[in-house]
Amino acid sequence: MNSTVILPNGREVPSLGLGTWHMGERIGDPTTEALALKRGLDLGATVIDTAEMYARGGAERVVAEAIKGRREEVFIVSKVLPHNASRHGTIRACENSLQRLGIDAIDLYLLHWPGPHPLGDTIEAFHDLKKIGKIKAWGVSNFDTSDMEELWRVPGGADCQTNQILYNLMRRGVEWDLLPWCYKNGVSVMAYSPLEQGRLLNNKKLNSLAKQRNLSPAQIAIAWTLCKKGVISIPKASSIRHVEENIAAWSIKLEKSDLDLLNEEFKPPLKKGMLDIL
């Protein structure tokens, strides 16, 4: 289990962070959500992942509340929507995110998925934002191997720090060629929805293993992602109890017998498939 991941630019970040998808929505409780994020920061999970898409900026406002007075200890990731990712649109979107987050610079700014604007324009905007200090680094999300290869052909594209993708026990297709490509080219991977939005927790074999180890199925599933080299896992939890449960996965060592059982239940890919996206 790796407790930190070193990004291509040399920045060291925790391998376990805090997701915010579905936070800041009308049906939620932003105060409770912010308290959950604060607890995560207290426990060392200082990567917070958010996006302008989440609750139309509502999640970024929850993050703003959670990081008040402790900006220096937090590594903030946000994302631009593809339809906003033109040369000028990317800069506008970033400025709007900064305003909602209440900060001067985003640590890692991602293109949320491949979209209609030329990739070169988005990358130029990222470099402009970096030059003027509004972002410290940039990356992508939901990029398959062919998308990454295209990115590498764009001037400055190899400055990409991470590819944030759907990766968990149920979604192992990326192991066929995308993860090897990222390892080979030194790109870190952020695994979103490591619990498959809770669906993984109903698996009987996973529950049985968790019971044997006196752990929760969520802890086993997160610990599995943490075994992977260069992967930052970003489960979302809206309550302090769930945050504490998730972060306890950092101290779990899965044995070979555990990994064998998980491989039998959640089989690795036998061929190339479409990139899974939630």
Residue, then its C-alpha position, 0 to 999 in steps of 0.5 A: m500500500n502506497s501512502t503517497v503518489i508523486l506526480p510527474n512534476g515532483r509534487e507528492v500528494p496523499s494516495l487517498g483523497l476526498g471526492t465531492w460528486h453529488m455534494g452541494e445539491r438541494i437534497g443534501d446538507p452542505t454543512t454536514e458535507a463540509l464537516a465530513l471534508k474537514r474531518g478527512l483533512d484532519l486525518g491526512a486525506t488532503v486531496i479534495d476533488t471537485a468540478e464545476m459540473y458537480a451541483r452546478g458549482g455547489a460542490e465547489r462552494v462546499v469545498a470553500e467552506a471546508i478549507k477556510g483557514r487551512r488552504e495551505e494544507v489542501f491539494i485542490v483538484s477541479k475540472v472544466l466541462p468540455h463544452n466550456a473548454s475553448r481557449h477563452g472558455t477554459i480561462r473563464a471557467c477556471e476564474n468562476s471555479l476560483q471564485r466559488l472555491g474562494i482561492d487564488a489558485i487551483d492545484l490541479y485543473l482537469l479537462h472533465w472528458p474529451g469534448p468538442h473544442p480542439l485539444g490544442d486550444t484547451i492545453e494552450a489555455f491551461h498553460d496560460l492559466k499556469k503562467i498567470g498563477k491561477i493553476k499550478a498544474w493540469g491534467v485530464s479525466n475520462f481519457d482512454t488510451s487513444d485520447m492520451e496518445e492524441l494528447w501526447r501529440v499536442p504541443g505541451g500535452a506531455d505536461c499532463q499530470t494525471n488522468q482521472i478515470l473510473y477504476n474499481l473492482m467492478r471496472r477493471g477494463v483500464e488494466w488492459d492498456l490504459l493503466p500500462w500506458c499511464y505507467k509507461n509515460g509517468v502519468s498518475v491515475m486518480a480512481y473515481s468512484p472506487l466503491e462504484q457509488g456504493r453498488l460494490l458493497n452488496n457483493k457477497k464475496l466482498n462482504s464475506l472477505a470483509k467479515q473474515r478480516n473484521l473490516s467493512p467491504a468499503q475498506i477492502a475495496i478502497a484498500w485494493t485501489l491503494c495497492k495499485k502503483g501511482v493510483i490516487s483513490i478519491p472515494k466520496a463520503s458525506s458523513i464524518r463516520h463514512v470518512e473515518e471508515n474510508i480513511a482507515a483503509w490506508s492502514i489495511k494490508l491485503e494479503k495475497s490470499d485476499l487479492d487472489l479471492l478478489n481476482e477470482e470474483f472481479k476478473p481482470p480484462l481479457k481484451k480491450g473494451m470501451l472506457d467505463i464512465l459513470 
